[in-house]
Amino acid sequence: MSKLEVDTIAPQSGTQVTLGESGDTVTIPTGVTLDASNATTTLPANVVTTDGTQTLTNKSIAATQLTGTITPSDGTVTNAKVNASAAIDYSKLNLTGNIALADLSATGTKDATTFLRGDNTFAEAGGGLVLQVVSARTGTQVTSNTATYIDTGLTASITPSSTSSKILVMVQQSFAKNSGDTSGNFRVYRDSTEIGGTIPFREVGKNDSSAFNVVGTGFSCSILDTPASTSSLTYKTQFNNRNGVGTVSVQYDSGNSYITLMEIAG
């Protein structure tokens, strides 16, 4: 095998140098470096690698020059490199995190009081929908012999999700006149504010010395309250002995009383 040792190979004429002829293979031995950093290198129609580990750094290669699978380095594909008209199949997306409301392209207010409609807009649920229900009961007897209002022990709390919500308060209060020619008055409170006005329960029964000394009955009401609040609200009932004669009781002999609070969308 002949060996040519020269420092520079230059064309005899023109500007091209040809190595070998069609069908020949030009072999570059192991350890040899081809330094073309200051030149322009034109790649062939097919770039053939032997083991797939070769790396091209900071080089732009036309797509027509590439075949097979191209694997970019992690974190190197930018949004600008993705074709705006590209349709990425859902099966290709491996979503490991959560999609936040802010990530959705839908228009409208995105918060806990709205829902996503079929036309890709956020909207409030609208009036009349029941957003939550809270209920409570008590069977603890409370007795009064004065005209001063006292708590019945029946209470429940609710936290509205919107200031536009209304609270429907429904009460079923057990009541009994234990003795005396009297009756009871009831009222409903939201925190320290009376709602619905004083609701009298008059003339529960007349007292005599016979078997009708204890007269049992009940009190019920429904009040649609507008608290305009998103804070925790406590609703309760109070009662009194209307004329302070004898005694009256709620939850007499462990009879149950119930209160139900329903948040209605405004």
Secondary structure per residue as TSV (DSSP state, phi and psi in degrees):
chain	resnum	aa	ss	phi	psi
A	1	M	-	360.0	128.8
A	2	S	-	-77.9	151.8
A	3	K	-	-128.4	126.7
A	4	L	-	-109.0	119.8
A	5	E	-	-115.8	110.1
A	6	V	-	-142.0	160.2
A	7	D	S	-88.2	-32.0
A	8	T	-	-142.8	136.0
A	9	I	-	-111.2	122.4
A	10	A	-	-129.1	150.7
A	11	P	-	-67.1	142.5
A	12	Q	S	-66.0	-37.0
A	13	S	S	-147.4	156.7
A	14	G	S	73.7	-156.8
A	15	T	S	-127.2	13.8
A	16	Q	-	-119.0	143.1
A	17	V	-	-120.2	128.8
A	18	T	-	-108.2	128.4
A	19	L	-	-104.7	115.3
A	20	G	S	75.7	-176.5
A	21	E	-	-125.9	172.7
A	22	S	T	-52.9	130.6
A	23	G	T	93.2	-12.7
A	24	D	-	-79.4	158.4
A	25	T	-	-117.3	125.1
A	26	V	-	-99.3	117.2
A	27	T	-	-99.9	130.9
A	28	I	-	-106.6	118.4
A	29	P	-	-64.1	160.4
A	30	T	T	-61.4	136.9
A	31	G	T	93.4	-9.2
A	32	V	-	-85.7	137.0
A	33	T	-	-110.9	127.5
A	34	L	-	-96.2	109.0
A	35	D	-	-94.8	103.4
A	36	A	-	-116.9	26.0
A	37	S	T	-64.6	-24.8
A	38	N	T	-105.6	16.7
A	39	A	S	-128.8	172.6
A	40	T	-	-102.6	124.1
A	41	T	-	-109.1	123.5
A	42	T	-	-97.2	118.5
A	43	L	-	-78.5	152.4
A	44	P	-	-72.7	174.2
A	45	A	S	-60.5	-33.4
A	46	N	S	-127.1	125.0
A	47	V	-	-97.4	115.6
A	48	V	-	-103.5	127.7
A	49	T	-	-116.0	157.4
A	50	T	S	-90.3	-34.3
A	51	D	S	-133.6	2.4
A	52	G	S	77.0	9.4
A	53	T	-	-101.1	-2.9
A	54	Q	-	-67.1	145.1
A	55	T	-	-124.3	130.0
A	56	L	-	-105.5	116.8
A	57	T	-	-106.7	131.6
A	58	N	S	57.0	35.1
A	59	K	-	-120.4	138.2
A	60	S	-	-98.5	124.0
A	61	I	-	-122.5	128.4
A	62	A	-	-62.4	143.8
A	63	A	G	-59.2	-30.0
A	64	T	G	-67.7	-14.2
A	65	Q	G	-91.5	-5.3
A	66	L	-	-112.7	139.2
A	67	T	-	-134.5	161.3
A	68	G	S	83.5	-160.2
A	69	T	-	-93.7	130.8
A	70	I	-	-109.4	122.8
A	71	T	-	-115.7	101.5
A	72	P	-	-69.8	158.9
A	73	S	-	-66.8	153.3
A	74	D	T	-57.0	134.7
A	75	G	T	73.7	18.2
A	76	T	-	-107.4	-11.2
A	77	V	-	-89.4	117.1
A	78	T	-	-95.6	164.2
A	79	N	G	-59.0	-34.8
A	80	A	G	-65.8	-21.8
A	81	K	G	-83.3	-8.3
A	82	V	S	-93.6	126.3
A	83	N	-	-61.6	131.3
A	84	A	T	-61.1	-25.9
A	85	S	T	-95.7	4.1
A	86	A	-	-68.1	133.4
A	87	A	-	-105.2	106.6
A	88	I	-	-90.2	120.8
A	89	D	-	-63.7	138.5
A	90	Y	G	-57.6	-33.6
A	91	S	G	-65.2	-17.1
A	92	K	G	-85.1	-9.2
A	93	L	-	-93.0	120.1
A	94	N	-	-106.5	87.0
A	95	L	-	-85.6	116.2
A	96	T	-	-105.4	-15.8
A	97	G	S	-105.6	-175.0
A	98	N	-	-97.9	142.9
A	99	I	-	-89.1	117.0
A	100	A	-	-81.5	161.4
A	101	L	G	-56.3	-38.5
A	102	A	G	-65.0	-18.8
A	103	D	G	-82.4	-12.8
A	104	L	-	-81.2	141.4
A	105	S	-	-84.6	-4.3
A	106	A	-	-62.5	150.1
A	107	T	B	-91.5	167.2
A	108	G	S	101.9	178.7
A	109	T	-	-79.9	123.7
A	110	K	-	-104.0	98.5
A	111	D	S	-153.1	-173.0
A	112	A	T	-70.9	-11.9
A	113	T	T	-99.5	1.3
A	114	T	E	-120.0	165.7
A	115	F	E	-132.6	159.8
A	116	L	E	-89.3	119.1
A	117	R	-	-85.7	170.8
A	118	G	T	-67.4	-20.0
A	119	D	T	-92.0	18.9
A	120	N	S	63.7	38.8
A	121	T	B	-130.1	148.5
A	122	F	E	-89.1	138.2
A	123	A	E	-147.8	156.3
A	124	E	E	-70.1	156.8
A	125	A	-	-64.5	-24.4
A	126	G	-	94.0	160.4
A	127	G	T	-68.8	152.4
A	128	G	T	94.7	-14.4
A	129	L	-	-82.2	140.8
A	130	V	E	-83.7	117.8
A	131	L	E	-91.6	-33.1
A	132	Q	E	-163.3	158.1
A	133	V	E	-133.8	131.9
A	134	V	E	-126.6	136.1
A	135	S	E	-137.6	156.9
A	136	A	E	-152.8	161.4
A	137	R	E	-146.0	160.5
A	138	T	E	-146.9	148.0
A	139	G	-	-126.7	19.1
A	140	T	-	-87.3	121.8
A	141	Q	-	-70.9	135.8
A	142	V	E	-127.9	130.2
A	143	T	E	-118.5	145.0
A	144	S	E	-136.0	142.5
A	145	N	-	-128.6	18.9
A	146	T	S	-129.9	167.9
A	147	A	S	-85.1	2.6
A	148	T	S	-78.6	133.1
A	149	Y	-	-70.9	138.6
A	150	I	E	-136.3	161.3
A	151	D	E	-68.6	143.8
A	152	T	E	-86.9	-13.7
A	153	G	E	92.0	-5.8
A	154	L	E	-91.8	116.7
A	155	T	E	-153.8	152.9
A	156	A	E	-155.6	151.7
A	157	S	E	-121.0	150.0
A	158	I	E	-149.2	147.1
A	159	T	-	-116.9	105.2
A	160	P	-	-62.1	147.0
A	161	S	S	-86.7	-11.8
A	162	S	S	-150.2	149.7
A	163	T	T	-70.5	-15.6
A	164	S	T	-87.1	-5.1
A	165	S	-	-73.1	152.2
A	166	K	E	-111.1	155.5
A	167	I	E	-116.7	118.1
A	168	L	E	-89.1	115.7
A	169	V	E	-102.8	120.6
A	170	M	E	-120.8	126.2
A	171	V	E	-123.8	135.5
A	172	Q	E	-127.2	105.0
A	173	Q	E	-112.4	122.8
A	174	S	E	-77.2	147.0
A	175	F	E	-152.0	146.7
A	176	A	E	-149.0	142.0
A	177	K	E	-92.2	117.2
A	178	N	E	-80.0	-43.0
A	179	S	E	-162.3	160.4
A	180	G	S	89.4	158.1
A	181	D	S	-85.8	82.5
A	182	T	E	-149.9	-178.4
A	183	S	E	-155.6	-174.6
A	184	G	E	-126.5	153.4
A	185	N	E	-113.2	145.7
A	186	F	E	-125.0	153.5
A	187	R	E	-150.2	158.9
A	188	V	E	-118.4	136.1
A	189	Y	E	-120.6	143.6
A	190	R	E	-109.4	111.4
A	191	D	T	52.8	-116.0
A	192	S	T	-103.7	12.3
A	193	T	E	-109.9	125.8
A	194	E	E	-74.8	135.9
A	195	I	E	-121.8	149.1
A	196	G	E	79.8	-6.1
A	197	G	E	76.6	163.5
A	198	T	E	-66.8	128.8
A	199	I	E	-111.5	104.3
A	200	P	E	-78.1	143.8
A	201	F	E	-120.1	97.9
A	202	R	E	-95.8	152.9
A	203	E	E	48.6	59.2
A	204	V	E	-59.6	-39.0
A	205	G	E	179.6	160.7
A	206	K	-	-94.4	144.0
A	207	N	-	-92.0	138.1
A	208	D	-	-145.4	-176.5
A	209	S	S	-92.0	12.8
A	210	S	S	-95.9	-160.8
A	211	A	G	-71.2	-8.5
A	212	F	G	-91.0	21.9
A	213	N	G	-61.5	-37.1
A	214	V	S	-106.0	120.8
A	215	V	E	-118.3	116.6
A	216	G	E	-98.4	146.0
A	217	T	E	-158.3	-159.7
A	218	G	E	-152.6	162.9
A	219	F	E	-129.3	135.6
A	220	S	E	-141.2	151.2
A	221	C	E	-160.1	160.3
A	222	S	E	-131.8	126.9
A	223	I	E	-129.8	127.5
A	224	L	E	-95.0	105.9
A	225	D	E	-97.8	146.9
A	226	T	-	-119.9	87.0
A	227	P	-	-79.0	-21.2
A	228	A	-	51.3	52.5
A	229	S	-	-149.8	154.2
A	230	T	-	-119.3	16.6
A	231	S	S	-90.5	164.8
A	232	S	-	-66.4	129.8
A	233	L	E	-118.8	137.5
A	234	T	E	-113.7	123.8
A	235	Y	E	-107.8	142.8
A	236	K	E	-153.5	167.8
A	237	T	E	-116.0	151.4
A	238	Q	E	-129.7	158.8
A	239	F	E	-147.2	167.2
A	240	N	E	-144.7	170.5
A	241	N	E	-90.9	109.4
A	242	R	T	-50.9	-47.1
A	243	N	T	-115.6	8.4
A	244	G	S	70.7	16.9
A	245	V	-	-102.1	132.0
A	246	G	S	67.8	-151.3
A	247	T	E	-136.4	149.6
A	248	V	E	-131.1	156.0
A	249	S	E	-140.9	149.7
A	250	V	E	-109.2	151.9
A	251	Q	S	54.5	39.1
A	252	Y	G	-58.3	132.0
A	253	D	G	56.1	38.8
A	254	S	G	69.0	22.9
A	255	G	-	-68.7	138.3
A	256	N	-	-81.6	145.8
A	257	S	E	-120.7	149.4
A	258	Y	E	-131.6	145.6
A	259	I	E	-134.7	135.3
A	260	T	E	-127.4	131.3
A	261	L	E	-115.7	126.6
A	262	M	E	-123.4	122.7
A	263	E	E	-82.3	121.1
A	264	I	E	-108.7	127.2
A	265	A	-	-61.4	135.4
A	266	G	-	-84.5	360.0
